[in-house]
Amino acid sequence: MDYATLVRCWRCADEHPVTLFCPHCQAIQQLLPQVDYFSVFDLPRNPVVDEAVLTSRYYELSRRLHPDLYQTGTSEEKEASLKNTALLNRAYRTLRDLVQRGQYWLELQGEQLGRDNNRVPPALAALVFEVQEQLADVREARAANKGTEVTAELATVRVEVQARFEQSCMTLEKNLAQWGNTNGTSGTSALLQQLKTCLSEIAYLRTLLRDVDKESEASWNG
């Protein structure tokens, strides 16, 4: 939902921008599920978020929206309280997490990672090949009852993948910080492609970490 969209208050009929409470009569307003998450917190549509401000507004709004406050209210107020609370929690989880915020920002640009996300990102090809070989060696060592060697090798592999994951998260953070400085379509297009590439790498690195952790668990249980 666009910031410029006007909605009409169910109680006083006042027209106002999307907001949780009517600016005129303060009646709780039921927001649509597709509402812009930034507008839920009255934040500018910018992928760089002040987490302290976000958290402060989240707790303030949580208190104002709590269903207990509307137990004796109208059916509109009760329904709005329940649905808005769910929406608020969803929006907070998304905006406070760097990766989820990046994915959401990508969606706001009308883009998605798509099917290519299942392919190994070119920049990770060498690392993926190396890790897969190491995991194969770990399985062989475990089959030969070399538990100590397996545990040490898995720890080394995980440190390497985790370091690359953190590096990709730093790249994502830098990408999001640049969106406010875009100048024209060409700049936006370049940032968009970088954003998609970065999110794809992060998703694949998370898969690698899960694979490593799965082998580690198997080694401990074995």
C-alpha positions as CSV (number, residue, x, y, z in Angstrom):
1,M,0.0,0.0,0.0
2,D,1.4,3.4,-1.0
3,Y,2.0,6.1,1.6
4,A,-0.2,8.4,-0.5
5,T,-3.2,6.1,-0.2
6,L,-6.0,7.7,1.8
7,V,-8.4,5.6,4.0
8,R,-11.6,6.6,5.6
9,C,-12.1,6.1,9.4
10,W,-14.9,3.7,10.2
11,R,-15.9,5.9,13.2
12,C,-15.6,9.5,12.2
13,A,-15.3,9.2,8.4
14,D,-12.2,11.3,8.3
15,E,-9.9,10.6,5.4
16,H,-6.3,10.2,6.3
17,P,-3.1,8.3,5.2
18,V,-2.6,4.7,6.2
19,T,-2.1,4.6,10.0
20,L,-3.0,2.3,12.9
21,F,-5.1,5.0,14.6
22,C,-7.2,7.7,13.2
23,P,-5.5,11.1,13.6
24,H,-8.8,12.8,14.1
25,C,-10.7,10.6,16.6
26,Q,-7.9,8.1,17.6
27,A,-10.1,5.1,16.7
28,I,-8.1,2.0,15.9
29,Q,-8.0,1.3,12.1
30,Q,-7.9,-2.1,10.6
31,L,-5.0,-2.2,8.1
32,L,-4.9,-4.5,5.1
33,P,-2.4,-7.4,5.2
34,Q,-0.5,-5.9,2.2
35,V,0.1,-2.6,4.0
36,D,3.7,-1.3,3.7
37,Y,5.6,-2.4,6.8
38,F,7.4,0.9,7.1
39,S,4.1,2.8,7.3
40,V,3.0,0.5,10.2
41,F,5.7,2.1,12.3
42,D,5.4,5.5,10.7
43,L,8.9,5.2,9.3
44,P,10.2,6.5,6.0
45,R,10.4,3.9,3.3
46,N,14.1,3.3,3.6
47,P,15.8,0.0,4.0
48,V,18.1,1.5,6.6
49,V,16.3,1.2,9.9
50,D,17.2,2.7,13.3
51,E,16.6,-0.5,15.4
52,A,16.3,1.4,18.6
53,V,13.4,3.5,17.2
54,L,11.8,0.5,15.6
55,T,11.8,-1.5,18.8
56,S,10.6,1.5,20.8
57,R,7.6,2.0,18.5
58,Y,6.9,-1.7,18.4
59,Y,6.5,-1.9,22.2
60,E,4.5,1.3,22.2
61,L,2.1,0.1,19.5
62,S,1.9,-3.4,21.1
63,R,0.6,-1.8,24.2
64,R,-2.0,0.3,22.4
65,L,-3.2,-2.6,20.2
66,H,-3.4,-5.2,22.9
67,P,-6.7,-7.1,22.6
68,D,-7.4,-6.7,26.4
69,L,-8.0,-3.0,25.8
70,Y,-10.9,-3.7,23.4
71,Q,-12.7,-6.5,25.2
72,T,-15.7,-4.2,25.7
73,G,-15.3,-2.4,22.4
74,T,-17.1,-2.7,19.1
75,S,-16.7,-5.6,16.7
76,E,-14.7,-3.3,14.5
77,E,-12.3,-2.5,17.3
78,K,-11.9,-6.1,18.4
79,E,-11.2,-7.3,14.9
80,A,-8.8,-4.5,14.2
81,S,-6.9,-5.2,17.5
82,L,-6.4,-8.9,16.7
83,K,-5.4,-8.4,13.0
84,N,-3.3,-5.4,13.6
85,T,-1.4,-7.1,16.4
86,A,-0.6,-10.0,14.0
87,L,0.5,-7.5,11.3
88,L,2.6,-5.5,13.8
89,N,4.5,-8.7,14.9
90,R,5.0,-9.7,11.3
91,A,6.3,-6.3,10.3
92,Y,8.6,-6.1,13.3
93,R,10.2,-9.5,12.7
94,T,10.8,-8.5,9.1
95,L,12.3,-5.1,9.6
96,R,14.5,-5.9,12.6
97,D,16.2,-8.7,10.7
98,L,18.8,-7.6,8.1
99,V,18.2,-10.4,5.7
100,Q,14.4,-10.4,6.0
101,R,14.5,-6.7,5.5
102,G,16.6,-7.1,2.4
103,Q,14.2,-9.7,1.0
104,Y,11.2,-7.4,1.8
105,W,12.9,-4.4,0.1
106,L,13.4,-6.6,-2.9
107,E,9.7,-7.4,-3.0
108,L,8.9,-3.7,-2.7
109,Q,10.9,-3.1,-5.9
110,G,8.6,-5.7,-7.6
111,E,11.4,-8.3,-7.7
112,Q,11.9,-11.8,-6.3
113,L,14.9,-14.2,-6.2
114,G,13.0,-16.7,-8.3
115,R,14.1,-20.0,-9.6
116,D,17.7,-19.0,-10.0
117,N,18.0,-19.0,-6.2
118,N,18.3,-22.8,-6.4
119,R,21.5,-22.5,-8.4
120,V,24.9,-22.1,-6.9
121,P,25.9,-18.4,-7.1
122,P,29.0,-18.1,-9.3
123,A,31.0,-16.3,-6.6
124,L,30.4,-19.3,-4.3
125,A,31.1,-22.1,-6.7
126,A,34.6,-22.8,-5.5
127,L,33.6,-22.7,-1.8
128,V,30.6,-24.9,-2.4
129,F,32.8,-27.5,-4.3
130,E,35.4,-27.4,-1.5
131,V,32.8,-27.8,1.3
132,Q,31.0,-30.6,-0.5
133,E,34.3,-32.5,-0.9
134,Q,35.1,-31.9,2.8
135,L,31.7,-33.2,3.8
136,A,32.2,-36.3,1.7
137,D,35.6,-36.9,3.5
138,V,33.8,-36.4,6.8
139,R,31.3,-39.1,6.0
140,E,34.0,-41.5,5.0
141,A,35.9,-40.8,8.2
142,R,32.8,-41.3,10.3
143,A,32.2,-44.6,8.6
144,A,35.7,-45.6,9.6
145,N,35.0,-44.6,13.2
146,K,37.4,-41.7,13.2
147,G,35.1,-39.5,15.3
148,T,37.8,-37.1,16.7
149,E,39.1,-36.3,13.2
150,V,35.5,-35.8,11.9
151,T,34.7,-33.3,14.7
152,A,37.8,-31.2,14.2
153,E,37.3,-31.1,10.4
154,L,33.6,-30.1,10.7
155,A,34.6,-27.3,13.1
156,T,37.1,-25.9,10.5
157,V,34.5,-26.2,7.7
158,R,31.9,-24.3,9.7
159,V,34.2,-21.5,10.6
160,E,35.0,-21.0,6.9
161,V,31.4,-21.0,5.8
162,Q,30.3,-18.8,8.7
163,A,33.0,-16.2,7.8
164,R,31.7,-16.0,4.2
165,F,28.1,-15.7,5.5
166,E,29.0,-12.8,7.7
167,Q,30.9,-11.2,4.8
168,S,27.8,-11.5,2.6
169,C,25.7,-9.9,5.4
170,M,28.1,-7.0,5.5
171,T,27.7,-6.5,1.8
172,L,24.0,-6.6,2.1
173,E,24.1,-4.0,4.8
174,K,26.2,-1.7,2.6
175,N,23.8,-2.3,-0.3
176,L,20.8,-1.3,1.7
177,A,22.6,1.9,2.9
178,Q,23.1,3.0,-0.7
179,W,19.4,3.0,-1.7
180,G,18.9,6.5,-0.4
181,N,21.6,7.8,-2.6
182,T,20.3,6.4,-5.9
183,N,20.3,8.9,-8.8
184,G,18.2,7.7,-11.7
185,T,17.2,4.3,-13.1
186,S,20.8,3.2,-13.8
187,G,21.9,3.5,-10.2
188,T,18.8,1.7,-9.0
189,S,19.2,-1.1,-11.5
190,A,22.8,-1.7,-10.4
191,L,21.8,-1.8,-6.7
192,L,18.9,-4.1,-7.4
193,Q,21.1,-6.6,-9.2
194,Q,23.6,-6.5,-6.4
195,L,20.8,-7.0,-3.8
196,K,19.5,-10.0,-5.6
197,T,23.0,-11.5,-5.9
198,C,23.7,-10.9,-2.2
199,L,20.5,-12.4,-1.0
200,S,21.0,-15.4,-3.2
201,E,24.5,-16.0,-1.8
202,I,23.2,-15.6,1.8
203,A,20.4,-18.1,1.2
204,Y,22.9,-20.6,-0.3
205,L,25.4,-20.1,2.5
206,R,22.6,-20.8,5.1
207,T,22.0,-24.1,3.3
208,L,25.7,-24.9,3.5
209,L,25.6,-24.1,7.2
210,R,22.6,-26.4,7.7
211,D,24.4,-29.2,5.8
212,V,27.5,-28.8,8.0
213,D,25.5,-28.8,11.2
214,K,23.6,-31.8,10.0
215,E,26.8,-33.7,9.5
216,S,28.1,-32.5,12.9
217,E,25.0,-33.8,14.6
218,A,25.3,-37.1,12.9
219,S,28.9,-37.3,14.0
220,W,28.0,-36.7,17.6
221,N,25.1,-39.2,17.5
222,G,27.3,-41.7,15.8
